[in-house]
Amino acid sequence: MIPYGKQDINQQDIDAVIAVLQSDFLTQGPQVPLFEQALIDHSGAVYAVACNSATSALHLACLALELGAGDWLWTTPITFVASANCGLYCGAQVDFVDIDPVTYNLCPKALEQKLIIAKAEGKLPKVVIPVHLCGQSCDMAAIHTLSLQFGFKIIEDAAHAIGGEYQGKPIGCGDYSDITIFSFHPVKIVTTAEGGAALTNQQALADKMVLLRSHGITRDKSLMTLITGLPIAAQGDWYYQQIELGFNYRMTELQAALGVSQMQRLTQFVSERQRLALRYNQLLADLPLTLPKQLKQTNSAWHLYVVGLQLDNTTLSQQQVFKQLRELGIGVNVHYIPVHTQPYYQAMGFVVGDFPAAEHYYQQALSLPLFHGMTHTQQDEVVTALRIALLIDG
Ligand SMILES: *Cc1c(COP(=O)(O)O)cnc(C)c1O
């Protein structure tokens, strides 16, 4: 089976992890700061906070922006559930904004319309999470303008998008948002096995995320609270205080060392994905498929190559095409089931029909295999299988 996504591990990655195993620190050592510095060097952000997943980074980001009970978080329905769940972790309510039918990203026009209504009802969101689907940036300038007008904070879910660019700058630079999240799950562009990071240009947000990443505990005496009978100055060097309710969301040294090594090949990973995507564009041009549209101001990181099946004038269904491709050894997938149609969200009152553009997208979307190290032979196999599944003679 040719998988839809896959990690690329070389000898340098393996050596880096083994070196950590033979060192003094398996966690809380020098590798995590080195990995964070690599993320800073790449993106141009001022601070990076590495975590054990993007899901925990999203949670920390929401907490740093003081999302809580009584607040609203809005995101797109076409995303992984984690982009919405982070709001629920904080006790906030979650709502969705429909997608742009061309880019499949959160639609700024739909956002504006929903904001106008929410303002009249006194239910404006505190946080909006645009997701850079497949690695292509959302229209961040438009979303940022709305954030100034309506007073919400922005977390970019860039789980798909490390190595992508918007307006000629790396995604993660934070020009149009408060915090950007990356994921390092093996199917993503760069991997640490499990892992994520939150990037920001605001020191207060970075400090808060660092504190909450590790139990809400500090060793910084200037942050400590005076407790009667326990003068801080008289405490020894072992003394720490818990000043918030935090978590253990730390990344290990093994993961960070893998990440440092992987980051050295980020440009190579993205340019090879881009080459393969352009080759798909050529090979698939004559098939009844909607190919991915790229906006002028974006450079996708190409986490996913999603085609739209044009089956209206055929007797075929998305399910039949999917099944046939799997039987032919092609590990196609569908990204994503609209989050508002998940039972957990239906129980909160969402119904099918709430976000028509997202639902229409879902009914015809298919992610084709795309990963660093995919050969042209493998890619040709995917295209041939697609021709067979679509009943088109090659
Ligand atoms: C993968 C993914 C996440 C979660 O990432 P983890 O590192 O697995 O927690 C969040 N958002 C999106 C859009 C993703 O694709």
The ligand as a Gaussian input file, in Angstrom:
#p B3LYP/6-31G(d) Opt

LIG

0 1
 C       -2.397000      16.843000      13.196000
 C       -3.232000      18.029000      13.498000
 C       -3.419000      18.525000      14.799000
 C       -2.967000      17.789000      16.013000
 O       -1.635000      17.483000      15.994000
 P       -0.993000      16.498000      17.090000
 O        0.450000      16.848000      17.067000
 O       -1.258000      15.104000      16.588000
 O       -1.638000      16.753000      18.386000
 C       -4.113000      19.701000      14.963000
 N       -4.622000      20.366000      13.917000
 C       -4.511000      19.905000      12.657000
 C       -5.091000      20.695000      11.534000
 C       -3.823000      18.718000      12.411000
 O       -3.735000      18.235000      11.168000

